């Protein structure tokens, strides 16, 4: 689990969708999805 993954998770929760969170974070949606999948596997 990394700080980046937690930050991404928070952004998704606040934005309400992966697409909006990705736009706000300045990353692609697939990048965000991969990081959240890694976070899920850790938990």
N, C-alpha and C positions, 0 to 999 in steps of 0.2 A: 504494500500500500504506500503510495507516494502522496506528497502534498498536492501535486498536480491533479491526481485522480480525485482527491477530495474536493479540490476547487472546481473541477469539472462537474462532479456530482451536485455540488451546491448550485452551480450555474443552471443545470438542467432543472433542478427543483424550483428555482426562482423564475426561470423563463417559461416553464411548463411544456417545453418540447426540446428534443435534441436539435432540431434545425435552428430554432431561435437561440439556443445556448451556443451552438457552434458559431453562429454569426456574431454574437456578442463577444465570444472568446477569440475570434479571428482564426479559427481552425476549421477544417472540413468536418462534415458530419461523420464520415467513416473513421477519422482519427478519434473523434469523441467516442464513437461506439466501441472501438478497440480498447480505449482506456477504461471505459466503464465495464466492459467485459472482464478486463484484467482485475479491476477492483472487486467485481462480483466473485471471481474465482478465489481471490484472497480471503473474502469473507465467508 
